[in-house]
Each structure stands twice: as structure tokens, then as C-alpha cells.
Amino acid sequence: MADRITANLPSRDFAATAAFYGKLGFVPAFRDDGWMILTRGDLVLEFFPHPDLDPWSSWFSACIRVDDPDALLATWRSAELPSDRTSIPRLTGFFKPGAAPRMFALVDEDGSLLRVIDNRDAGETDGR
């Protein structure tokens, strides 16, 4: 297995978090009272309980780097999440901040920001 890192994000309610990410193709891999792991192929998200979290003041975030973000965004759009700048949850379209790679963003129900980065634009594909 290649080196990797997984995101550790807060969840106010594991059942609600699993249901939200289930709409995005993630499935439970592990869960107990203190930890939950969801996977979607090689993508892994880990969650810890944080029942008192205020989604509007959350500062938690993670980067997901993928080789085909266009396909992932198309799939995630089927969840019909809002795309405005203020809703929680929400899903953006593509943007490219300055010299950073092309990306889109997901804000989950707990206010965590996931930046989905295009490996091709970042020069990080296997064909480098």
C-alpha cells in the first residue's frame, strides 16, 4: 500500500454523518462509540465525536487529492447539495485560487471543509 494520510474530522452525530456521506458514495468501514471510518474506494475519512460542535464556527478541513475530480464532482452533484457561498452543507463548482491547483469544495453538515484537488493540475498523477 502506498503512503497515505487520512482526514480526522468532527461529527455531531455518527448516524447523521454516515447518512450524509452515504449520499456521496462512502460506506462504513468501522464504528464504535469513539470513532467512525468511512471509505469510498481509496478515499478514507475518519470521524471523532464532537456533539457540541457549532457548524457555523467550525475550522476543521481536509484535502482530498484525486486523479479525476470531474467525475467525482459529477457524482457528488447527484446529492443535490446547495452551491451558494453560505449554506451548510454545500458543494461548489471548480475554482483555481492563484497558483494553487484546480479544485472544488464540499462543506459537510458539521461545517468541515473538504477541498478536492485535481492531481493532474498539481502534477501528482502516476504519469509524472
N, CA, C and O atoms as CSV, one atom per row, in Angstrom:
chain,resi,resn,atom,element,x,y,z
A,1,MET,N,N,0.844,-1.180,0.000
A,1,MET,CA,C,0.000,0.000,0.000
A,1,MET,C,C,0.887,1.239,0.000
A,1,MET,O,O,1.896,1.290,0.704
A,2,ALA,N,N,0.514,2.209,-0.772
A,2,ALA,CA,C,1.251,3.467,-0.850
A,2,ALA,C,C,1.076,4.263,0.441
A,2,ALA,O,O,0.100,4.080,1.168
A,3,ASP,N,N,2.033,5.146,0.716
A,3,ASP,CA,C,1.895,6.041,1.855
A,3,ASP,C,C,0.619,6.843,1.690
A,3,ASP,O,O,0.237,7.169,0.566
A,4,ARG,N,N,-0.034,7.162,2.770
A,4,ARG,CA,C,-1.255,7.957,2.701
A,4,ARG,C,C,-1.501,8.639,4.027
A,4,ARG,O,O,-0.872,8.332,5.040
A,5,ILE,N,N,-2.421,9.561,3.993
A,5,ILE,CA,C,-2.869,10.226,5.212
A,5,ILE,C,C,-4.383,10.290,5.134
A,5,ILE,O,O,-4.946,10.450,4.052
A,6,THR,N,N,-5.036,10.166,6.261
A,6,THR,CA,C,-6.489,10.248,6.268
A,6,THR,C,C,-6.930,11.427,7.116
A,6,THR,O,O,-6.267,11.813,8.078
A,7,ALA,N,N,-8.050,11.978,6.738
A,7,ALA,CA,C,-8.611,13.121,7.466
A,7,ALA,C,C,-9.283,12.645,8.742
A,7,ALA,O,O,-9.911,11.587,8.768
A,8,ASN,N,N,-9.150,13.426,9.792
A,8,ASN,CA,C,-9.837,13.173,11.054
A,8,ASN,C,C,-10.731,14.371,11.318
A,8,ASN,O,O,-10.251,15.458,11.638
A,9,LEU,N,N,-12.027,14.165,11.182
A,9,LEU,CA,C,-12.992,15.260,11.237
A,9,LEU,C,C,-14.007,15.042,12.349
A,9,LEU,O,O,-14.232,13.908,12.771
A,10,PRO,N,N,-14.619,16.119,12.826
A,10,PRO,CA,C,-15.615,16.001,13.879
A,10,PRO,C,C,-16.977,15.578,13.331
A,10,PRO,O,O,-17.306,15.825,12.171
A,11,SER,N,N,-17.746,14.944,14.187
A,11,SER,CA,C,-19.122,14.578,13.858
A,11,SER,C,C,-19.995,14.830,15.076
A,11,SER,O,O,-19.707,14.352,16.173
A,12,ARG,N,N,-21.059,15.581,14.870
A,12,ARG,CA,C,-22.007,15.794,15.971
A,12,ARG,C,C,-22.828,14.544,16.221
A,12,ARG,O,O,-23.277,14.313,17.343
A,13,ASP,N,N,-23.032,13.729,15.183
A,13,ASP,CA,C,-23.857,12.536,15.281
A,13,ASP,C,C,-23.387,11.544,14.217
A,13,ASP,O,O,-23.542,11.800,13.023
A,14,PHE,N,N,-22.816,10.422,14.638
A,14,PHE,CA,C,-22.262,9.473,13.684
A,14,PHE,C,C,-23.303,8.977,12.673
A,14,PHE,O,O,-22.985,8.836,11.492
A,15,ALA,N,N,-24.522,8.712,13.107
A,15,ALA,CA,C,-25.549,8.218,12.180
A,15,ALA,C,C,-25.849,9.258,11.099
A,15,ALA,O,O,-25.973,8.914,9.924
A,16,ALA,N,N,-25.964,10.519,11.490
A,16,ALA,CA,C,-26.240,11.583,10.516
A,16,ALA,C,C,-25.047,11.770,9.574
A,16,ALA,O,O,-25.231,11.982,8.376
A,17,THR,N,N,-23.839,11.691,10.107
A,17,THR,CA,C,-22.644,11.834,9.273
A,17,THR,C,C,-22.563,10.691,8.269
A,17,THR,O,O,-22.289,10.925,7.092
A,18,ALA,N,N,-22.795,9.475,8.709
A,18,ALA,CA,C,-22.761,8.320,7.805
A,18,ALA,C,C,-23.827,8.449,6.721
A,18,ALA,O,O,-23.578,8.102,5.567
A,19,ALA,N,N,-25.007,8.942,7.078
A,19,ALA,CA,C,-26.073,9.119,6.086
A,19,ALA,C,C,-25.695,10.191,5.064
A,19,ALA,O,O,-25.913,10.009,3.866
A,20,PHE,N,N,-25.133,11.301,5.530
A,20,PHE,CA,C,-24.726,12.372,4.623
A,20,PHE,C,C,-23.673,11.866,3.642
A,20,PHE,O,O,-23.830,12.013,2.430
A,21,TYR,N,N,-22.611,11.276,4.158
A,21,TYR,CA,C,-21.539,10.803,3.281
A,21,TYR,C,C,-21.966,9.584,2.457
A,21,TYR,O,O,-21.391,9.319,1.401
A,22,GLY,N,N,-22.964,8.847,2.931
A,22,GLY,CA,C,-23.507,7.736,2.146
A,22,GLY,C,C,-24.079,8.225,0.826
A,22,GLY,O,O,-23.987,7.530,-0.186
A,23,LYS,N,N,-24.676,9.429,0.827
A,23,LYS,CA,C,-25.194,10.017,-0.415
A,23,LYS,C,C,-24.070,10.349,-1.391
A,23,LYS,O,O,-24.317,10.544,-2.581
A,24,LEU,N,N,-22.841,10.412,-0.894
A,24,LEU,CA,C,-21.672,10.734,-1.719
A,24,LEU,C,C,-20.857,9.477,-2.050
A,24,LEU,O,O,-19.763,9.570,-2.607
A,25,GLY,N,N,-21.397,8.309,-1.703
A,25,GLY,CA,C,-20.757,7.047,-2.063
A,25,GLY,C,C,-19.839,6.446,-1.023
A,25,GLY,O,O,-19.164,5.455,-1.303
A,26,PHE,N,N,-19.794,7.017,0.176
A,26,PHE,CA,C,-18.965,6.466,1.240
A,26,PHE,C,C,-19.732,5.390,1.992
A,26,PHE,O,O,-20.946,5.491,2.170
A,27,VAL,N,N,-19.018,4.361,2.432
A,27,VAL,CA,C,-19.625,3.275,3.202
A,27,VAL,C,C,-18.871,3.117,4.522
A,27,VAL,O,O,-17.674,3.395,4.596
A,28,PRO,N,N,-19.572,2.672,5.555
A,28,PRO,CA,C,-18.913,2.471,6.846
A,28,PRO,C,C,-17.891,1.334,6.779
A,28,PRO,O,O,-18.171,0.263,6.241
A,29,ALA,N,N,-16.709,1.584,7.333
A,29,ALA,CA,C,-15.674,0.548,7.436
A,29,ALA,C,C,-15.447,0.163,8.898
A,29,ALA,O,O,-15.017,-0.952,9.195
A,30,PHE,N,N,-15.742,1.098,9.810
A,30,PHE,CA,C,-15.569,0.849,11.244
A,30,PHE,C,C,-16.389,1.874,12.010
A,30,PHE,O,O,-16.523,3.028,11.603
A,31,ARG,N,N,-16.932,1.417,13.128
A,31,ARG,CA,C,-17.624,2.365,14.003
A,31,ARG,C,C,-17.732,1.784,15.405
A,31,ARG,O,O,-18.108,0.627,15.593
A,32,ASP,N,N,-17.397,2.604,16.369
A,32,ASP,CA,C,-17.711,2.324,17.763
A,32,ASP,C,C,-18.139,3.652,18.383
A,32,ASP,O,O,-18.401,4.602,17.646
A,33,ASP,N,N,-18.217,3.750,19.669
A,33,ASP,CA,C,-18.694,4.989,20.290
A,33,ASP,C,C,-17.732,6.156,20.129
A,33,ASP,O,O,-18.149,7.311,20.212
A,34,GLY,N,N,-16.447,5.877,19.901
A,34,GLY,CA,C,-15.460,6.939,19.863
A,34,GLY,C,C,-14.799,7.178,18.518
A,34,GLY,O,O,-13.936,8.047,18.400
A,35,TRP,N,N,-15.194,6.412,17.494
A,35,TRP,CA,C,-14.509,6.563,16.206
A,35,TRP,C,C,-15.375,5.980,15.097
A,35,TRP,O,O,-16.078,4.989,15.295
A,36,MET,N,N,-15.313,6.607,13.936
A,36,MET,CA,C,-16.001,6.074,12.764
A,36,MET,C,C,-15.111,6.285,11.550
A,36,MET,O,O,-14.503,7.343,11.387
A,37,ILE,N,N,-15.041,5.265,10.698
A,37,ILE,CA,C,-14.275,5.352,9.458
A,37,ILE,C,C,-15.220,5.064,8.291
A,37,ILE,O,O,-15.940,4.066,8.280
A,38,LEU,N,N,-15.195,5.969,7.309
A,38,LEU,CA,C,-15.981,5.806,6.089
A,38,LEU,C,C,-15.019,5.743,4.917
A,38,LEU,O,O,-14.009,6.447,4.898
A,39,THR,N,N,-15.328,4.901,3.939
A,39,THR,CA,C,-14.458,4.772,2.771
A,39,THR,C,C,-15.271,4.877,1.483
A,39,THR,O,O,-16.455,4.544,1.429
A,40,ARG,N,N,-14.582,5.353,0.457
A,40,ARG,CA,C,-15.117,5.386,-0.905
A,40,ARG,C,C,-13.946,5.023,-1.803
A,40,ARG,O,O,-13.176,5.895,-2.203
A,41,GLY,N,N,-13.807,3.739,-2.121
A,41,GLY,CA,C,-12.608,3.290,-2.824
A,41,GLY,C,C,-11.396,3.556,-1.958
A,41,GLY,O,O,-11.345,3.119,-0.809
A,42,ASP,N,N,-10.410,4.275,-2.501
A,42,ASP,CA,C,-9.196,4.597,-1.747
A,42,ASP,C,C,-9.344,5.806,-0.840
A,42,ASP,O,O,-8.430,6.110,-0.073
A,43,LEU,N,N,-10.474,6.504,-0.908
A,43,LEU,CA,C,-10.684,7.676,-0.049
A,43,LEU,C,C,-11.139,7.216,1.333
A,43,LEU,O,O,-12.047,6.395,1.460
A,44,VAL,N,N,-10.502,7.753,2.354
A,44,VAL,CA,C,-10.814,7.374,3.740
A,44,VAL,C,C,-11.063,8.638,4.545
A,44,VAL,O,O,-10.248,9.560,4.538
A,45,LEU,N,N,-12.187,8.675,5.235
A,45,LEU,CA,C,-12.500,9.760,6.160
A,45,LEU,C,C,-12.727,9.140,7.535
A,45,LEU,O,O,-13.469,8.167,7.673
A,46,GLU,N,N,-12.089,9.706,8.539
A,46,GLU,CA,C,-12.259,9.239,9.901
A,46,GLU,C,C,-12.912,10.347,10.718
A,46,GLU,O,O,-12.624,11.528,10.524
A,47,PHE,N,N,-13.789,9.957,11.626
A,47,PHE,CA,C,-14.554,10.920,12.413
A,47,PHE,C,C,-14.463,10.609,13.901
A,47,PHE,O,O,-14.426,9.450,14.313
A,48,PHE,N,N,-14.428,11.661,14.683
A,48,PHE,CA,C,-14.469,11.548,16.132
A,48,PHE,C,C,-15.706,12.294,16.621
A,48,PHE,O,O,-16.151,13.234,15.962
A,49,PRO,N,N,-16.277,11.893,17.769
A,49,PRO,CA,C,-17.477,12.563,18.255
A,49,PRO,C,C,-17.175,13.975,18.756
A,49,PRO,O,O,-16.194,14.215,19.460
A,50,HIS,N,N,-18.047,14.890,18.370
A,50,HIS,CA,C,-17.943,16.288,18.813
A,50,HIS,C,C,-19.379,16.829,18.848
A,50,HIS,O,O,-19.751,17.669,18.029
A,51,PRO,N,N,-20.190,16.336,19.814
A,51,PRO,CA,C,-21.620,16.656,19.826
A,51,PRO,C,C,-21.943,18.133,20.008
A,51,PRO,O,O,-23.023,18.570,19.611
A,52,ASP,N,N,-21.048,18.909,20.591
A,52,ASP,CA,C,-21.323,20.321,20.842
A,52,ASP,C,C,-20.776,21.250,19.757
A,52,ASP,O,O,-20.808,22.470,19.920
A,53,LEU,N,N,-20.280,20.698,18.668
A,53,LEU,CA,C,-19.705,21.498,17.593
A,53,LEU,C,C,-20.743,22.429,16.976
A,53,LEU,O,O,-21.870,22.016,16.704
A,54,ASP,N,N,-20.364,23.673,16.757
A,54,ASP,CA,C,-21.191,24.629,16.026
A,54,ASP,C,C,-20.702,24.633,14.577
A,54,ASP,O,O,-19.597,25.109,14.315
A,55,PRO,N,N,-21.490,24.117,13.628
A,55,PRO,CA,C,-21.045,24.050,12.237
A,55,PRO,C,C,-20.670,25.411,11.656
A,55,PRO,O,O,-19.823,25.493,10.766
A,56,TRP,N,N,-21.282,26.459,12.144
A,56,TRP,CA,C,-21.027,27.803,11.615
A,56,TRP,C,C,-19.691,28.373,12.065
A,56,TRP,O,O,-19.195,29.327,11.464
A,57,SER,N,N,-19.100,27.807,13.111
A,57,SER,CA,C,-17.794,28.292,13.551
A,57,SER,C,C,-16.711,27.223,13.409
A,57,SER,O,O,-15.594,27.406,13.893
A,58,SER,N,N,-17.030,26.120,12.756
A,58,SER,CA,C,-16.061,25.048,12.564
A,58,SER,C,C,-14.886,25.516,11.714
A,58,SER,O,O,-15.073,26.243,10.739
A,59,TRP,N,N,-13.690,25.104,12.077
A,59,TRP,CA,C,-12.491,25.417,11.314
A,59,TRP,C,C,-11.811,24.148,10.814
A,59,TRP,O,O,-10.684,24.200,10.321
A,60,PHE,N,N,-12.490,23.008,10.938
A,60,PHE,CA,C,-11.913,21.735,10.513
A,60,PHE,C,C,-11.914,21.644,8.991
A,60,PHE,O,O,-12.852,22.093,8.331
A,61,SER,N,N,-10.840,21.052,8.436
A,61,SER,CA,C,-10.774,20.894,6.984
A,61,SER,C,C,-9.825,19.763,6.620
A,61,SER,O,O,-9.053,19.280,7.448
A,62,ALA,N,N,-9.903,19.358,5.366
A,62,ALA,CA,C,-9.020,18.321,4.825
A,62,ALA,C,C,-8.935,18.511,3.325
A,62,ALA,O,O,-9.814,19.118,2.712
A,63,CYS,N,N,-7.872,17.989,2.739
A,63,CYS,CA,C,-7.716,17.985,1.280
A,63,CYS,C,C,-7.843,16.559,0.781
A,63,CYS,O,O,-7.262,15.636,1.351
A,64,ILE,N,N,-8.596,16.389,-0.269
A,64,ILE,CA,C,-8.728,15.104,-0.949
A,64,ILE,C,C,-8.113,15.298,-2.321
A,64,ILE,O,O,-8.529,16.186,-3.066
A,65,ARG,N,N,-7.144,14.495,-2.661
A,65,ARG,CA,C,-6.454,14.622,-3.947
A,65,ARG,C,C,-6.863,13.443,-4.827
A,65,ARG,O,O,-6.691,12.284,-4.449
A,66,VAL,N,N,-7.405,13.750,-6.000
A,66,VAL,CA,C,-7.901,12.702,-6.893
A,66,VAL,C,C,-7.428,12.949,-8.322
A,66,VAL,O,O,-7.145,14.081,-8.715
A,67,ASP,N,N,-7.350,11.864,-9.089
A,67,ASP,CA,C,-6.919,11.952,-10.479
A,67,ASP,C,C,-8.032,12.408,-11.415
A,67,ASP,O,O,-7.752,12.961,-12.479
A,68,ASP,N,N,-9.300,12.183,-11.036
A,68,ASP,CA,C,-10.418,12.568,-11.900
A,68,ASP,C,C,-11.477,13.324,-11.094
A,68,ASP,O,O,-12.543,12.777,-10.812
A,69,PRO,N,N,-11.194,14.565,-10.726
A,69,PRO,CA,C,-12.159,15.327,-9.933
A,69,PRO,C,C,-13.441,15.651,-10.711
A,69,PRO,O,O,-14.494,15.858,-10.108
A,70,ASP,N,N,-13.357,15.694,-12.040
A,70,ASP,CA,C,-14.553,15.974,-12.840
A,70,ASP,C,C,-15.609,14.893,-12.618
A,70,ASP,O,O,-16.787,15.196,-12.429
A,71,ALA,N,N,-15.181,13.634,-12.643
A,71,ALA,CA,C,-16.112,12.524,-12.426
A,71,ALA,C,C,-16.647,12.542,-10.998
A,71,ALA,O,O,-17.831,12.295,-10.773
A,72,LEU,N,N,-15.770,12.835,-10.029
A,72,LEU,CA,C,-16.207,12.866,-8.637
A,72,LEU,C,C,-17.228,13.977,-8.414
A,72,LEU,O,O,-18.248,13.757,-7.762
A,73,LEU,N,N,-16.963,15.166,-8.949
A,73,LEU,CA,C,-17.915,16.263,-8.804
A,73,LEU,C,C,-19.242,15.919,-9.464
A,73,LEU,O,O,-20.299,16.200,-8.898
A,74,ALA,N,N,-19.210,15.322,-10.637
A,74,ALA,CA,C,-20.448,14.940,-11.325
A,74,ALA,C,C,-21.257,13.957,-10.470
A,74,ALA,O,O,-22.479,14.071,-10.381
A,75,THR,N,N,-20.587,13.012,-9.855
A,75,THR,CA,C,-21.264,12.043,-8.989
A,75,THR,C,C,-21.840,12.726,-7.754
A,75,THR,O,O,-22.991,12.489,-7.388
A,76,TRP,N,N,-21.040,13.572,-7.114
A,76,TRP,CA,C,-21.486,14.226,-5.886
A,76,TRP,C,C,-22.617,15.219,-6.148
A,76,TRP,O,O,-23.416,15.491,-5.252
A,77,ARG,N,N,-22.694,15.758,-7.350
A,77,ARG,CA,C,-23.792,16.682,-7.657
A,77,ARG,C,C,-25.143,15.979,-7.604
A,77,ARG,O,O,-26.170,16.636,-7.433
A,78,SER,N,N,-25.162,14.662,-7.745
A,78,SER,CA,C,-26.425,13.927,-7.667
A,78,SER,C,C,-27.034,14.003,-6.266
A,78,SER,O,O,-28.219,13.715,-6.093
A,79,ALA,N,N,-26.238,14.389,-5.266
A,79,ALA,CA,C,-26.761,14.564,-3.901
A,79,ALA,C,C,-27.579,15.845,-3.778
A,79,ALA,O,O,-28.239,16.070,-2.763
A,80,GLU,N,N,-27.536,16.690,-4.819
A,80,GLU,CA,C,-28.320,17.928,-4.880
A,80,GLU,C,C,-28.099,18.838,-3.675
A,80,GLU,O,O,-29.054,19.330,-3.073
A,81,LEU,N,N,-26.839,19.054,-3.333
A,81,LEU,CA,C,-26.496,19.973,-2.251
A,81,LEU,C,C,-26.528,21.405,-2.757
A,81,LEU,O,O,-26.283,21.643,-3.940
A,82,PRO,N,N,-26.823,22.359,-1.890
A,82,PRO,CA,C,-26.767,23.765,-2.305
A,82,PRO,C,C,-25.369,24.119,-2.797
A,82,PRO,O,O,-24.384,23.500,-2.394
A,83,SER,N,N,-25.289,25.120,-3.671
A,83,SER,CA,C,-23.991,25.526,-4.206
A,83,SER,C,C,-23.667,26.986,-3.916
A,83,SER,O,O,-22.693,27.524,-4.440
A,84,ASP,N,N,-24.484,27.627,-3.081
A,84,ASP,CA,C,-24.211,29.026,-2.749
A,84,ASP,C,C,-23.033,29.112,-1.783
A,84,ASP,O,O,-22.496,28.086,-1.366
A,85,ARG,N,N,-22.637,30.310,-1.432
A,85,ARG,CA,C,-21.449,30.515,-0.600
A,85,ARG,C,C,-21.691,30.404,0.903
A,85,ARG,O,O,-20.739,30.479,1.680
A,86,THR,N,N,-22.937,30.227,1.328
A,86,THR,CA,C,-23.183,30.277,2.762
A,86,THR,C,C,-23.892,29.056,3.349
A,86,THR,O,O,-23.885,28.888,4.569
A,87,SER,N,N,-24.488,28.218,2.546
A,87,SER,CA,C,-25.238,27.076,3.079
A,87,SER,C,C,-24.317,26.049,3.719
A,87,SER,O,O,-23.169,25.879,3.309
A,88,ILE,N,N,-24.834,25.381,4.716
A,88,ILE,CA,C,-24.189,24.224,5.323
A,88,ILE,C,C,-25.240,23.133,5.343
A,88,ILE,O,O,-26.257,23.274,6.022
A,89,PRO,N,N,-25.018,22.039,4.610
A,89,PRO,CA,C,-23.866,21.707,3.764
A,89,PRO,C,C,-23.953,22.419,2.406
A,89,PRO,O,O,-24.964,23.035,2.069
A,90,ARG,N,N,-22.852,22.313,1.636
A,90,ARG,CA,C,-22.832,22.857,0.276
A,90,ARG,C,C,-21.722,22.206,-0.537
A,90,ARG,O,O,-20.781,21.625,0.002
A,91,LEU,N,N,-21.865,22.325,-1.865
A,91,LEU,CA,C,-20.898,21.786,-2.808
A,91,LEU,C,C,-20.639,22.848,-3.862
A,91,LEU,O,O,-21.575,23.332,-4.500
A,92,THR,N,N,-19.384,23.213,-4.050
A,92,THR,CA,C,-19.048,24.247,-5.029
A,92,THR,C,C,-18.752,23.614,-6.387
A,92,THR,O,O,-18.673,22.391,-6.511
A,93,GLY,N,N,-18.594,24.443,-7.375
A,93,GLY,CA,C,-18.027,24.021,-8.643
A,93,GLY,C,C,-16.521,24.209,-8.571
A,93,GLY,O,O,-15.971,24.495,-7.507
A,94,PHE,N,N,-15.855,24.046,-9.715
A,94,PHE,CA,C,-14.400,24.189,-9.752
A,94,PHE,C,C,-13.973,25.642,-9.597
A,94,PHE,O,O,-14.660,26.559,-10.047
A,95,PHE,N,N,-12.826,25.834,-8.952
A,95,PHE,CA,C,-12.180,27.135,-8.852
A,95,PHE,C,C,-10.674,26.888,-8.789
A,95,PHE,O,O,-10.231,25.774,-8.507
A,96,LYS,N,N,-9.905,27.920,-9.050
A,96,LYS,CA,C,-8.438,27.815,-9.047
A,96,LYS,C,C,-7.885,29.053,-8.361
A,96,LYS,O,O,-7.720,30.096,-8.994
A,97,PRO,N,N,-7.596,28.940,-7.056
A,97,PRO,CA,C,-7.089,30.103,-6.326
A,97,PRO,C,C,-5.613,30.377,-6.619
A,97,PRO,O,O,-4.739,29.631,-6.179
A,98,GLY,N,N,-5.347,31.436,-7.354
A,98,GLY,CA,C,-3.969,31.818,-7.659
A,98,GLY,C,C,-3.207,30.715,-8.362
A,98,GLY,O,O,-3.667,30.170,-9.365
A,99,ALA,N,N,-2.035,30.388,-7.829
A,99,ALA,CA,C,-1.191,29.353,-8.421
A,99,ALA,C,C,-1.525,27.957,-7.897
A,99,ALA,O,O,-0.877,26.982,-8.277
A,100,ALA,N,N,-2.524,27.856,-7.033
A,100,ALA,CA,C,-2.913,26.551,-6.481
A,100,ALA,C,C,-3.549,25.685,-7.566
A,100,ALA,O,O,-4.001,26.207,-8.585
A,101,PRO,N,N,-3.590,24.379,-7.361
A,101,PRO,CA,C,-4.232,23.505,-8.338
A,101,PRO,C,C,-5.742,23.746,-8.409
A,101,PRO,O,O,-6.348,24.289,-7.486
A,102,ARG,N,N,-6.310,23.339,-9.498
A,102,ARG,CA,C,-7.768,23.379,-9.707
A,102,ARG,C,C,-8.428,22.498,-8.653
A,102,ARG,O,O,-7.927,21.421,-8.330
A,103,MET,N,N,-9.557,22.963,-8.121
A,103,MET,CA,C,-10.237,22.223,-7.055
A,103,MET,C,C,-11.709,22.587,-6.989
A,103,MET,O,O,-12.159,23.556,-7.600
A,104,PHE,N,N,-12.454,21.780,-6.228
A,104,PHE,CA,C,-13.800,22.149,-5.813
A,104,PHE,C,C,-13.889,21.857,-4.320
A,104,PHE,O,O,-12.983,21.249,-3.749
A,105,ALA,N,N,-14.971,22.284,-3.692
A,105,ALA,CA,C,-15.068,22.136,-2.241
A,105,ALA,C,C,-16.420,21.586,-1.821
A,105,ALA,O,O,-17.450,21.827,-2.451
A,106,LEU,N,N,-16.371,20.838,-0.731
A,106,LEU,CA,C,-17.556,20.321,-0.066
A,106,LEU,C,C,-17.505,20.793,1.371
A,106,LEU,O,O,-16.473,20.660,2.028
A,107,VAL,N,N,-18.601,21.342,1.872
A,107,VAL,CA,C,-18.746,21.627,3.294
A,107,VAL,C,C,-19.803,20.663,3.800
A,107,VAL,O,O,-20.932,20.658,3.308
A,108,ASP,N,N,-19.440,19.845,4.784
A,108,ASP,CA,C,-20.389,18.836,5.267
A,108,ASP,C,C,-21.346,19.426,6.296
A,108,ASP,O,O,-21.267,20.612,6.617
A,109,GLU,N,N,-22.232,18.610,6.803
A,109,GLU,CA,C,-23.267,19.074,7.741
A,109,GLU,C,C,-22.704,19.588,9.062
A,109,GLU,O,O,-23.386,20.305,9.794
A,110,ASP,N,N,-21.467,19.223,9.364
A,110,ASP,CA,C,-20.822,19.688,10.593
A,110,ASP,C,C,-19.915,20.884,10.356
A,110,ASP,O,O,-19.204,21.317,11.263
A,111,GLY,N,N,-19.937,21.421,9.133
A,111,GLY,CA,C,-19.150,22.608,8.814
A,111,GLY,C,C,-17.716,22.320,8.413
A,111,GLY,O,O,-16.945,23.258,8.210
A,112,SER,N,N,-17.329,21.057,8.292
A,112,SER,CA,C,-15.972,20.730,7.857
A,112,SER,C,C,-15.824,20.979,6.363
A,112,SER,O,O,-16.706,20.635,5.577
A,113,LEU,N,N,-14.706,21.577,5.981
A,113,LEU,CA,C,-14.409,21.904,4.591
A,113,LEU,C,C,-13.492,20.846,4.006
A,113,LEU,O,O,-12.419,20.577,4.546
A,114,LEU,N,N,-13.914,20.243,2.896
A,114,LEU,CA,C,-13.066,19.305,2.166
A,114,LEU,C,C,-12.757,19.914,0.812
A,114,LEU,O,O,-13.657,20.135,0.001
A,115,ARG,N,N,-11.474,20.188,0.567
A,115,ARG,CA,C,-11.035,20.687,-0.735
A,115,ARG,C,C,-10.658,19.481,-1.574
A,115,ARG,O,O,-9.814,18.681,-1.171
A,116,VAL,N,N,-11.279,19.344,-2.739
A,116,VAL,CA,C,-10.993,18.221,-3.633
A,116,VAL,C,C,-10.078,18.749,-4.726
A,116,VAL,O,O,-10.497,19.530,-5.580
A,117,ILE,N,N,-8.827,18.314,-4.689
A,117,ILE,CA,C,-7.764,18.860,-5.535
A,117,ILE,C,C,-7.494,17.942,-6.718
A,117,ILE,O,O,-7.425,16.721,-6.579
A,118,ASP,N,N,-7.345,18.562,-7.885
A,118,ASP,CA,C,-7.067,17.857,-9.137
A,118,ASP,C,C,-5.590,17.475,-9.186
A,118,ASP,O,O,-4.732,18.343,-9.354
A,119,ASN,N,N,-5.286,16.185,-9.040
A,119,ASN,CA,C,-3.899,15.727,-9.103
A,119,ASN,C,C,-3.219,16.086,-10.411
A,119,ASN,O,O,-2.018,16.355,-10.435
A,120,ARG,N,N,-3.977,16.093,-11.500
A,120,ARG,CA,C,-3.394,16.395,-12.813
A,120,ARG,C,C,-2.875,17.824,-12.830
A,120,ARG,O,O,-1.792,18.086,-13.352
A,121,ASP,N,N,-3.631,18.737,-12.269
A,121,ASP,CA,C,-3.232,20.150,-12.243
A,121,ASP,C,C,-2.101,20.381,-11.239
A,121,ASP,O,O,-1.317,21.320,-11.374
A,122,ALA,N,N,-2.031,19.519,-10.243
A,122,ALA,CA,C,-0.981,19.647,-9.221
A,122,ALA,C,C,0.297,18.901,-9.618
A,122,ALA,O,O,1.295,18.952,-8.899
A,123,GLY,N,N,0.265,18.207,-10.767
A,123,GLY,CA,C,1.437,17.447,-11.204
A,123,GLY,C,C,1.687,16.221,-10.371
A,123,GLY,O,O,2.835,15.806,-10.212
A,124,GLU,N,N,0.624,15.621,-9.826
A,124,GLU,CA,C,0.782,14.492,-8.908
A,124,GLU,C,C,0.195,13.190,-9.422
A,124,GLU,O,O,-0.112,12.310,-8.618
A,125,THR,N,N,0.028,13.033,-10.720
A,125,THR,CA,C,-0.500,11.774,-11.236
A,125,THR,C,C,0.623,10.769,-11.404
A,125,THR,O,O,1.800,11.129,-11.383
A,126,ASP,N,N,0.253,9.506,-11.572
A,126,ASP,CA,C,1.254,8.456,-11.740
A,126,ASP,C,C,2.082,8.642,-13.004
A,126,ASP,O,O,3.183,8.100,-13.101
A,127,GLY,N,N,1.570,9.403,-13.978
A,127,GLY,CA,C,2.270,9.591,-15.227
A,127,GLY,C,C,3.217,10.773,-15.223
A,127,GLY,O,O,3.559,11.275,-16.293
A,128,ARG,N,N,3.660,11.245,-14.048
A,128,ARG,CA,C,4.535,12.415,-13.952
A,128,ARG,C,C,5.792,12.284,-14.748
A,128,ARG,O,O,6.616,13.198,-14.755
